[in-house]
Amino acid sequence: MVGFDSPSNLYKKGRKLNYRVLHSHNFKEKHLLIIDDTHKVIFDDFRNVELDEKADLIFADPPFGINFKGNLETYHRMPDALSYVEVPREEYPKFIRDLAEWCYRNLKPNGSMWLVSGWNNLRHVLNAVEDAGFKQLNHVIWKYQFGVFTRRKFVTSHYHLLLLVKDEEDYKFNKPEHYSEDVWIIKRPYHHGEQTAGNELPDKLVEKCIETSSNPGDLVVDPVLGSGTTLKVCLQTGRRCIGIEINPGLEERIKKKLGLNLFRSGNIIGLCG
Ligand SMILES: C[S@@+](CC[C@H](N)C(=O)[O-])C[C@H]1O[C@@H](n2cnc3c(N)ncnc32)[C@H](O)[C@@H]1O
């Protein structure tokens, strides 16, 4: 990946990351992707993992519970996009509650969370975060340039990004510009001819969230990692990172996105089964 510094150069004094895997019945083949001491992916259901060190920032872009798999055919995505694990619509309220509670539990008292949501299940998301104890600081709209064509309703071309904190008197906020508004216009990435996971976020979007709500050296956690966008941004901006992804089939996509082959000769990469 051109333009990457090595993670160890970006954060030389990184503390090791510790976590516990609570259960191990979901997948026969469980594994970790270890990039270095401070950047790891755990392939598991986030509900099976607890962190020993609480996060400074959680970034979560969960499935939207709208039967996304069905949409993949419409989008003409490559077959490996099917590796995206969706949550059935009827299970969504429980899923999003589990996620909100997990995030609250695994966040520092002065930590922040960015939570991405579509509009369809937003009511469940808002109830879940309020009930978990989060305070809503901002409700950012991400406007993207392309939505799926609709005949009898407006084309959806935005997502919601909730900025949540535990303590409204104590949280990090590195204001991006003097007059920072809550509508962000950022283009979606196109990966021509490249096999991608479903619904990858633009690096720029994730970078804006991470740089606003954390500092270099902080621990950022993404419990629904997908293709590894959060991990990539953390490597580029000197944050430590743990990603959790239920689908081990995404390992190849994550490695490609991080450009891991470039680091292979150094002291940085290790894969263990
Ligand atoms: C919307 S995608 C994340 C996309 C990501 N932000 C990116 O840029 O690539 C949501 C991810 O959550 C994963 N997922 C679904 N249920 C999960 C669970 N219980 N634990 C961990 N990951 C889960 C899905 O497999 C999917 O990869």
The ligand as an SDF file (V2000), in Angstrom:
LIG
                    3D

 27 29  0  0  0  0  0  0  0  0999 V2000
  -21.2580   -2.8610    7.3250 C   0  0  0  0  0  0  0  0  0  0  0  0
  -20.0230   -4.0670    7.5000 S   0  0  0  0  0  0  0  0  0  0  0  0
  -18.6350   -3.1410    8.0480 C   0  0  0  0  0  0  0  0  0  0  0  0
  -17.9550   -2.4740    6.9000 C   0  0  0  0  0  0  0  0  0  0  0  0
  -16.7090   -1.7310    7.3120 C   0  0  0  0  0  0  0  0  0  0  0  0
  -17.0110   -0.4950    7.9810 N   0  0  0  0  0  0  0  0  0  0  0  0
  -15.8160   -1.4750    6.1170 C   0  0  0  0  0  0  0  0  0  0  0  0
  -15.5140   -0.3030    5.7990 O   0  0  0  0  0  0  0  0  0  0  0  0
  -15.4360   -2.4370    5.4570 O   0  0  0  0  0  0  0  0  0  0  0  0
  -20.5080   -4.9310    8.9430 C   0  0  0  0  0  0  0  0  0  0  0  0
  -19.6410   -6.1380    9.2670 C   0  0  0  0  0  0  0  0  0  0  0  0
  -20.0800   -6.7010   10.5020 O   0  0  0  0  0  0  0  0  0  0  0  0
  -19.8720   -8.1060   10.4530 C   0  0  0  0  0  0  0  0  0  0  0  0
  -20.6680   -8.7260   11.5200 N   0  0  0  0  0  0  0  0  0  0  0  0
  -21.9900   -9.0740   11.5000 C   0  0  0  0  0  0  0  0  0  0  0  0
  -22.3500   -9.5960   12.6900 N   0  0  0  0  0  0  0  0  0  0  0  0
  -21.2350   -9.5780   13.4950 C   0  0  0  0  0  0  0  0  0  0  0  0
  -20.9710   -9.9930   14.8380 C   0  0  0  0  0  0  0  0  0  0  0  0
  -21.9330  -10.5190   15.6000 N   0  0  0  0  0  0  0  0  0  0  0  0
  -19.7050   -9.8570   15.3370 N   0  0  0  0  0  0  0  0  0  0  0  0
  -18.7120   -9.3110   14.5680 C   0  0  0  0  0  0  0  0  0  0  0  0
  -18.9140   -8.9100   13.2670 N   0  0  0  0  0  0  0  0  0  0  0  0
  -20.1580   -9.0240   12.7370 C   0  0  0  0  0  0  0  0  0  0  0  0
  -20.3100   -8.4510    9.0300 C   0  0  0  0  0  0  0  0  0  0  0  0
  -19.7740   -9.6920    8.6100 O   0  0  0  0  0  0  0  0  0  0  0  0
  -19.7480   -7.2620    8.2420 C   0  0  0  0  0  0  0  0  0  0  0  0
  -18.4560   -7.5550    7.7440 O   0  0  0  0  0  0  0  0  0  0  0  0
  1  2  1  0
  2  3  1  0
  2 10  1  0
  3  4  1  0
  4  5  1  0
  5  6  1  0
  5  7  1  0
  7  8  2  0
  7  9  1  0
 10 11  1  0
 11 12  1  0
 11 26  1  0
 12 13  1  0
 13 14  1  0
 13 24  1  0
 14 15  1  0
 14 23  1  0
 15 16  2  0
 16 17  1  0
 17 18  1  0
 17 23  2  0
 18 19  1  0
 18 20  2  0
 20 21  1  0
 21 22  2  0
 22 23  1  0
 24 25  1  0
 24 26  1  0
 26 27  1  0
M  CHG  2   2   1   9  -1
M  END
$$$$
